[in-house]
């Protein structure tokens, strides 16, 4: 038995090599900053690292000490790994990548031994870059637990800290870590002198998304009607990885049609598939239920056009997709950092207009369960307005506060949320009743075509509603 344990230990230690260094000989094989779109702030922050690796003597001549540890912080899919590779490519130094989980083993002491082995390799290959992805699995806060697993994890982290401290000013070694959970890292890992340089890699904004789409589409045959700026407007919240997948899905759709170019319609369908899911062509819908869906979506569409604070409507459909039986897609003119109370209230009215249209056409007793998701989102939005953003009768933010909430405060929050939703629903009904001819025409058009684009919906409303016609 003892011999088996020794053999297992030797086998584990013989496999301690995490990864090998990669150094492309030809510059055309390197990943450079020009290949990383949408992370301009991150690239600017990392230029100092590139300059140091290229010519350390410039910094050492004035007594400057290099940054040995850099932490890339951001949500998954935003290009942290690609950015680290680009630093190595720009500097022309070897690059080694590993994951923090690769240091976790069932045998005590193996994790620390792997750290030592890795840094031994680093010193031989210097100048070089080591990239540790998901570093939170290696550098998580140490606990007071005395379990063997916790003790070994702490020993592995201790060894990493020791090796970091052992890097001299002229070592030419840079450690780049990546995480989307910086709050769980041990304070000793991110203190000054270790991973003290934090570079935020955020989700791309509209301009960045446009650039990412261009880079991701370099090898794709595009039709003349493809407009990356428009696609970027409709992909708010997409990460860089999401956008790359979107381009590939659009190309797959074009391939299924045996087309030689990817069109704007392919991108539009790929976006809908990602957000809503594929069409449910096999779903059998009763004619009466289909009429309810048409009325419901027409209510949403009309309210959207009549409320200037809402994002412009892109298209509406009564075709079931994913979990939805119909959908109104909007296209923001730009990304927003701040949202006003007016916009929140307008969005609430639009959300509740589908249910309001059902009540207008079929009566209060015939309102269906199709508005469930609308009601859930409306309740969440109204609650955030009152309890998170201070947009109720009290300006105090109650969610996330360390102060315990009294039962009276909770009751007042519930009452304010209920009042906001009730007032928004009444406003939705008044808006639809005042523009009933436009609502009737939208319903009639949806009976003819299951999908209408935003321009046609706006034209129908403008022709049927005097208020909209006058404004136009």
DONUDO-99413 format. One line per field, with one value per residue (C-alpha): residue number from 0; residue in one letter; x, y, z. Coordinates in steps of 0.05 Angstrom, whole numbers, plus 5000, padded with zeros to 4 digits. Example, Ala and Ser with C-alpha at 12.3 -4.5 7.8 and 13.67 -1.06 7.14 Angstrom:
BEGIN
resi: 0,1
resn: A,S
xx: 5246,5273
yy: 4910,4979
zz: 5156,5143
// end
This chain:
BEGIN
resi: 0,1,2,3,4,5,6,7,8,9,10,11,12,13,14,15,16,17,18,19,20,21,22,23,24,25,26,27,28,29,30,31,32,33,34,35,36,37,38,39,40,41,42,43,44,45,46,47,48,49,50,51,52,53,54,55,56,57,58,59,60,61,62,63,64,65,66,67,68,69,70,71,72,73,74,75,76,77,78,79,80,81,82,83,84,85,86,87,88,89,90,91,92,93,94,95,96,97,98,99,100,101,102,103,104,105,106,107,108,109,110,111,112,113,114,115,116,117,118,119,120,121,122,123,124,125,126,127,128,129,130,131,132,133,134,135,136,137,138,139,140,141,142,143,144,145,146,147,148,149,150,151,152,153,154,155,156,157,158,159,160,161,162,163,164,165,166,167,168,169,170,171,172,173,174,175,176,177,178,179,180,181,182,183,184,185,186,187,188,189,190,191,192,193,194,195,196,197,198,199,200,201,202,203,204,205,206,207,208,209,210,211,212,213,214,215,216,217,218,219,220,221,222,223,224,225,226,227,228,229,230,231,232,233,234,235,236,237,238,239,240,241,242,243,244,245,246,247,248,249,250,251,252,253,254,255,256,257,258,259,260,261,262,263,264,265,266,267,268,269,270,271,272,273,274,275,276,277,278,279,280,281,282,283,284,285,286,287,288,289,290,291,292,293,294,295,296,297,298,299,300,301,302,303,304,305,306,307,308,309,310,311,312,313,314,315,316,317,318,319,320,321,322,323,324,325,326,327,328,329,330,331,332,333,334,335,336,337,338,339,340,341,342,343,344,345,346,347,348,349,350,351,352,353,354,355,356,357,358,359,360,361,362,363,364,365,366,367,368,369,370,371,372,373,374,375,376,377,378,379,380,381,382,383,384,385,386,387,388,389,390,391,392,393,394,395,396,397,398,399,400,401,402,403,404,405,406,407,408,409,410,411,412,413,414,415,416,417,418,419,420,421,422,423,424,425,426,427,428,429,430,431,432,433,434,435,436,437,438,439,440,441,442,443,444,445,446,447,448,449,450,451,452,453,454,455,456,457,458,459,460,461,462,463,464,465,466,467,468,469,470,471
resn: X,X,X,X,X,X,X,X,X,X,X,X,X,X,X,X,X,X,X,X,X,X,X,X,X,X,X,X,X,X,X,X,X,X,X,X,X,X,X,X,X,X,X,X,X,X,X,X,X,X,X,X,X,X,X,X,X,X,X,X,X,X,X,X,X,X,X,X,X,X,X,X,X,X,X,X,X,X,X,X,X,X,X,X,X,X,X,X,X,X,X,X,X,X,X,X,X,X,X,X,X,X,X,X,X,X,X,X,X,X,X,X,X,X,X,X,X,X,X,X,X,X,X,X,X,X,X,X,X,X,X,X,X,X,X,X,X,X,X,X,X,X,X,X,X,X,X,X,X,X,X,X,X,X,X,X,X,X,X,X,X,X,X,X,X,X,X,X,X,X,X,X,X,X,X,X,X,X,X,X,X,X,X,X,X,X,X,X,X,X,X,X,X,X,X,X,X,X,X,X,X,X,X,X,X,X,X,X,X,X,X,X,X,X,X,X,X,X,X,X,X,X,X,X,X,X,X,X,X,X,X,X,X,X,X,X,X,X,X,X,X,X,X,X,X,X,X,X,X,X,X,X,X,X,X,X,X,X,X,X,X,X,X,X,X,X,X,X,X,X,X,X,X,X,X,X,X,X,X,X,X,X,X,X,X,X,X,X,X,X,X,X,X,X,X,X,X,X,X,X,X,X,X,X,X,X,X,X,X,X,X,X,X,X,X,X,X,X,X,X,X,X,X,X,X,X,X,X,X,X,X,X,X,X,X,X,X,X,X,X,X,X,X,X,X,X,X,X,X,X,X,X,X,X,X,X,X,X,X,X,X,X,X,X,X,X,X,X,X,X,X,X,X,X,X,X,X,X,X,X,X,X,X,X,X,X,X,X,X,X,X,X,X,X,X,X,X,X,X,X,X,X,X,X,X,X,X,X,X,X,X,X,X,X,X,X,X,X,X,X,X,X,X,X,X,X,X,X,X,X,X,X,X,X,X,X,X,X,X,X,X,X,X,X,X,X,X,X,X,X,X,X,X,X,X,X,X,X,X,X,X,X,X,X,X,X,X,X,X,X,X,X
xx: 5000,5056,5090,5026,5022,5095,5082,5021,5060,5116,5067,5032,5098,5122,5061,5073,5087,5027,5042,5098,5120,5096,5137,5117,5178,5142,5108,5049,5032,5030,4969,4979,4940,4910,4876,4842,4784,4744,4793,4828,4834,4863,4914,4935,4945,4987,5034,5081,5088,5104,5156,5189,5194,5222,5275,5281,5343,5301,5266,5324,5368,5323,5313,5242,5218,5174,5104,5112,5038,4979,4907,4856,4786,4722,4663,4674,4681,4707,4778,4822,4860,4867,4893,4946,4969,4972,5020,5066,5059,5074,5135,5158,5169,5150,5079,5055,4982,4951,4889,4886,4849,4909,4945,4892,4909,4887,4958,4984,5042,5033,5002,5061,5110,5077,5084,5158,5168,5131,5172,5236,5215,5198,5267,5300,5256,5258,5238,5171,5098,5058,4982,4940,4867,4813,4865,4810,4811,4884,4884,4818,4816,4846,4800,4811,4788,4837,4815,4869,4840,4840,4910,4937,4903,4933,5002,4996,4977,5033,5083,5056,5064,5135,5154,5124,5165,5227,5223,5279,5274,5313,5280,5241,5182,5110,5052,4984,4923,4851,4787,4715,4711,4763,4724,4742,4817,4862,4884,4956,4953,4930,4970,5023,5082,5044,4981,4974,4959,4886,4863,4788,4764,4691,4635,4644,4604,4571,4634,4675,4622,4627,4702,4697,4646,4694,4752,4709,4684,4752,4746,4672,4643,4596,4540,4537,4478,4515,4521,4562,4540,4467,4485,4523,4463,4421,4471,4475,4503,4538,4609,4665,4656,4581,4595,4644,4591,4539,4583,4593,4519,4502,4553,4522,4453,4480,4513,4447,4417,4476,4490,4558,4552,4526,4470,4441,4381,4427,4455,4386,4362,4425,4413,4341,4362,4412,4366,4299,4315,4296,4226,4176,4146,4115,4075,4001,3964,3889,3861,3830,3897,3933,3885,3902,3977,3965,3927,3979,4039,4001,3991,4065,4083,4033,4056,4128,4116,4073,4125,4186,4229,4225,4280,4257,4221,4262,4209,4150,4131,4075,4116,4132,4207,4239,4195,4158,4095,4109,4161,4173,4247,4275,4339,4373,4402,4462,4487,4463,4503,4447,4372,4321,4257,4218,4249,4234,4161,4156,4184,4134,4076,4102,4110,4039,4008,4002,3957,3919,3905,3877,3830,3807,3791,3766,3748,3780,3757,3791,3861,3909,3972,4013,4031,4067,4138,4116,4087,4149,4195,4150,4149,4225,4234,4185,4219,4288,4261,4237,4286,4350,4350,4312,4259,4201,4175,4240,4307,4341,4367,4344,4371,4442,4441,4472,4415,4361,4293,4234,4168,4139,4192,4179,4105,4116,4161,4108,4055,4098,4114,4041,4022,4074,4050,3976,3988,4029,3975,3921,3964,3974,3899,3886,3941,3913,3840,3860,3893,3846,3845,3921,3914,3861,3905,3965,3924,3898,3968,3994,3938,3966,4041,4070,4130,4131,4192,4197,4189,4123,4097,4114,4081,4017,4013,4029,3974,3923,3940,3929,3976,4033,4019,4022,4087,4118
yy: 5000,5048,5032,5049,5117,5132,5113,5158,5216,5207,5204,5267,5304,5280,5314,5380,5417,5463,5486,5503,5571,5594,5643,5651,5662,5701,5766,5749,5692,5737,5766,5841,5899,5910,5842,5863,5909,5948,5947,6013,6032,5964,5967,6037,6014,5954,5993,6005,5929,5922,5977,5946,5877,5907,5949,5942,5986,6048,6039,6012,6072,6119,6070,6050,5982,5942,5918,5843,5829,5853,5834,5836,5844,5836,5793,5729,5736,5807,5790,5783,5724,5755,5819,5781,5745,5812,5839,5781,5789,5863,5852,5792,5749,5677,5667,5612,5604,5563,5561,5571,5505,5467,5478,5440,5367,5310,5301,5348,5392,5381,5450,5486,5442,5461,5535,5525,5486,5538,5596,5557,5552,5626,5647,5605,5635,5708,5757,5722,5728,5679,5684,5653,5650,5644,5663,5666,5589,5594,5659,5655,5685,5638,5613,5591,5520,5465,5416,5384,5414,5485,5476,5453,5510,5559,5528,5534,5607,5619,5590,5636,5696,5676,5667,5735,5768,5733,5766,5817,5883,5858,5790,5807,5766,5792,5753,5769,5743,5745,5741,5762,5755,5803,5809,5737,5745,5742,5812,5789,5772,5841,5883,5933,5898,5838,5841,5915,5938,5926,5934,5935,5899,5920,5898,5933,5997,6012,6038,5979,5929,5959,5949,5878,5859,5885,5844,5781,5787,5793,5723,5727,5746,5804,5833,5907,5918,5896,5955,5940,6004,5983,5912,5943,5984,5921,5881,5921,5878,5829,5810,5804,5728,5737,5781,5731,5677,5723,5732,5657,5642,5692,5658,5590,5617,5642,5575,5539,5581,5563,5638,5665,5726,5741,5792,5840,5794,5737,5780,5801,5728,5706,5761,5740,5667,5685,5731,5696,5626,5593,5596,5544,5524,5460,5497,5493,5556,5561,5618,5652,5650,5676,5735,5748,5747,5796,5844,5838,5853,5909,5942,5939,5966,6024,6046,6044,6091,6139,6145,6184,6162,6089,6060,6061,5998,5954,5903,5865,5792,5746,5684,5641,5640,5606,5618,5678,5674,5742,5797,5871,5885,5955,5986,6037,6098,6094,6060,6092,6101,6136,6123,6177,6167,6188,6131,6080,6102,6099,6029,6008,6035,5998,5933,5937,5959,5887,5868,5934,5918,5850,5882,5934,5882,5823,5850,5845,5774,5750,5776,5718,5691,5715,5778,5741,5759,5831,5835,5805,5854,5912,5894,5887,5954,5990,5959,5981,6052,6056,6014,6019,6086,6129,6149,6140,6187,6176,6190,6138,6075,6016,5956,5938,5982,5955,5986,5934,5951,5958,5926,5995,6012,5947,5962,6032,6004,5953,6007,6053,5996,5978,6051,6060,5996,6015,6085,6059,6008,6062,6106,6049,6038,6113,6116,6057,6080,6150,6118,6060,6068,6058,5997,5967,5978,5947,5885,5880,5885,5832,5786,5793,5789,5755,5803,5878,5923,5986,6034,6003,6003,6077,6093,6057,6094,6162,6152,6132,6177,6253,6267,6228,6257,6328,6313,6284
zz: 5000,5018,4952,4915,4950,4933,4860,4857,4887,4837,4780,4803,4811,4743,4713,4747,4683,4675,4605,4558,4535,4468,4427,4354,4311,4258,4277,4232,4280,4340,4373,4377,4405,4336,4342,4407,4391,4442,4500,4487,4561,4578,4521,4543,4615,4593,4547,4606,4614,4540,4543,4604,4573,4509,4543,4619,4621,4607,4673,4713,4693,4734,4791,4772,4793,4745,4760,4769,4780,4738,4751,4694,4723,4682,4665,4625,4551,4549,4525,4586,4558,4490,4521,4560,4496,4460,4514,4501,4426,4428,4473,4433,4495,4512,4539,4585,4605,4659,4702,4777,4784,4756,4822,4862,4874,4918,4943,4997,4975,4900,4888,4922,4884,4818,4835,4849,4785,4744,4771,4758,4685,4685,4709,4654,4600,4624,4599,4597,4616,4658,4651,4707,4686,4740,4792,4845,4849,4870,4909,4947,5017,5068,5122,5193,5177,5195,5142,5099,5035,5064,5091,5024,4987,5037,5028,4952,4959,5008,4959,4904,4949,4967,4894,4876,4930,4904,4836,4831,4795,4736,4730,4667,4691,4691,4721,4694,4730,4708,4748,4748,4824,4852,4917,4937,4929,4990,5011,5013,4939,4917,4965,4941,4910,4885,4842,4856,4785,4768,4696,4687,4623,4620,4574,4507,4494,4427,4394,4420,4396,4326,4326,4354,4299,4246,4274,4282,4210,4177,4146,4130,4063,4077,4035,4020,4066,4130,4178,4239,4274,4271,4295,4353,4373,4378,4418,4482,4538,4491,4510,4459,4459,4447,4387,4357,4365,4333,4271,4266,4274,4219,4174,4190,4171,4105,4093,4105,4049,4005,4000,3983,4029,4098,4097,4148,4153,4175,4231,4252,4255,4292,4344,4354,4360,4414,4454,4445,4420,4355,4325,4349,4282,4310,4364,4348,4371,4374,4330,4391,4428,4366,4366,4439,4422,4364,4409,4464,4420,4384,4452,4466,4397,4401,4470,4448,4390,4431,4488,4464,4524,4502,4458,4385,4363,4315,4298,4326,4316,4336,4319,4380,4395,4454,4514,4485,4443,4413,4419,4409,4397,4410,4384,4431,4397,4444,4507,4571,4635,4672,4667,4685,4723,4661,4621,4676,4678,4602,4601,4654,4612,4551,4591,4618,4552,4527,4586,4579,4505,4525,4575,4524,4471,4513,4581,4650,4660,4596,4612,4601,4633,4573,4611,4667,4645,4633,4703,4734,4699,4715,4789,4790,4755,4802,4863,4840,4828,4900,4939,4899,4862,4912,4861,4908,4962,5000,4967,5012,4978,5019,4980,4999,5060,5123,5163,5179,5149,5195,5179,5169,5117,5080,5080,5052,4997,4977,4976,4932,4884,4879,4866,4811,4776,4783,4756,4698,4680,4681,4638,4589,4582,4572,4519,4480,4485,4461,4400,4388,4311,4310,4355,4309,4247,4280,4299,4227,4199,4247,4223,4153,4170,4231,4233,4221,4221,4262,4204,4183,4255,4263,4196,4215,4282,4249,4197,4250,4309,4302,4360,4328,4259,4287,4324,4261
// end
